Amino acid sequence: MIRIRAEVTSLDLYGLCSRLCRFSLLVFVLLAAPAQAQGLAGQVQIDAAGDLPVLFDARERLARPDVSEILRLRFLTTTDFPPFNFTDQTGRLAGFHIDLARALCAELGMEAKCQIQALPYAQLQDALEAGQGDAVLAGVAVTAALRQRFVFSRPYMLLPARFIRHRETQLPGGDAAALFDRPVGVIAGTAHETMLKAFFPDIKPVTFETRETLLAALKDRKVDAAFADALQLSFWTQSPAAANCCRLFDGPYLSERFLGEGMTIMLGPQGGTLATALDSALAALSRNGRLEEIYLRYFPSGLY
């Protein structure tokens, strides 16, 4: 079982949207040469920094099955994936996934039946198969092998790739074209390296073995920019280690081929009815702005 992380190997590669409240996904723009980019990836253009792209059309009304006979809804998660799942200073479970689970239960009218249990990540799959929980909400990456054994909800969050540049680096433009024929750092052997080479053949990739060495090179201006997971980059730019050296640049870039389907909820093989109910609840949370509210609580600097 693969967990969605920012740094995955190329073998682990991790809709239609509408404006709701103050966020929107306007358009996918194909990148690079058509022969290389067509049907593979797109750049998401969003009205305001921090807005959350969602995968539910405002006009879409998903059927919601009757869940009144479900005795309880048990979410399984972990404590070691901040800001998605962690324990706060009082020892209580907290994070994006915890708040999302509670919001889903409230939307389905199942607050009194809602339970959230944390387990080590390696135990989640076996626990779900053994019936110790009904749904896993812990950033599990969807794979073909897992789809043969489990049921998945529709995505509730996409994890884009972004460029990051040093604030003092002078570039001739404000988008990725300004990086053509320039050195851009990327972590070797990752989906981001493959994606960078596929969609930006005019950029000169410079590979690094670890995220730490990549970011150190960026900070020292040994490369003009870097291309990596937006989640990790957004938090690094706000950290003391970055010393306000750098900022996200252009994008975001999404690709199901390279970055996977996004974050979904994993359910047991008999969880089709519950998956349909959760899909309808996710759609409702996206329409009423609750999903974005939770997102901005834990990602105030934005991924997009």
LINRA-V147403 format. One record per pair of residues at least 6 apart in sequence whose C-alpha atoms are under 6 Angstrom apart, sorted by the first residue. I is the first residue (numbers start at 1). J is the second residue. If there is no record, write none. Layout:
BEGIN
i,j
I,J
I,J
END
This chain:
BEGIN
i,j
2,141
3,139
3,140
3,141
4,14
4,139
4,140
4,141
6,229
8,190
9,189
9,190
9,191
10,190
10,191
13,191
13,258
13,259
13,260
14,141
14,259
14,260
15,55
16,55
16,57
17,25
17,54
17,55
17,56
17,57
18,24
18,57
18,58
20,287
23,51
24,46
25,46
25,53
26,45
28,42
28,43
28,44
29,42
29,43
30,42
31,37
31,199
32,199
32,200
37,199
41,254
41,255
42,253
42,254
43,251
43,252
43,253
44,252
50,302
50,304
56,283
62,280
64,277
64,280
65,277
72,113
72,114
73,113
73,114
74,115
74,116
74,133
74,134
75,116
75,135
75,136
76,116
76,117
76,118
76,136
77,118
77,136
77,137
77,138
78,85
78,118
78,119
78,120
78,121
79,85
79,86
79,87
80,86
83,95
84,95
84,96
84,97
85,94
85,95
86,93
86,94
86,95
87,93
87,94
104,281
105,111
107,281
135,266
135,267
136,265
136,266
137,265
139,263
149,269
150,267
150,268
150,269
151,266
151,267
151,268
151,269
152,265
152,266
152,267
153,264
153,265
153,275
153,279
154,264
155,262
155,263
155,264
156,263
157,262
157,263
158,262
159,262
160,230
160,252
160,253
160,254
161,228
161,229
161,230
161,252
161,253
162,227
162,228
162,230
162,251
162,252
163,226
163,227
163,248
163,249
164,225
164,226
164,247
164,248
164,249
165,225
165,246
165,247
166,245
166,246
167,245
167,246
171,178
172,178
175,250
180,202
180,203
181,202
181,203
181,204
182,203
182,204
183,204
183,205
183,223
183,224
184,205
184,206
184,223
184,224
184,225
184,226
185,205
185,206
185,207
185,226
186,193
186,207
186,226
186,227
187,207
187,208
187,209
188,207
188,208
188,209
191,258
192,228
208,214
230,303
231,303
252,304
285,291
END
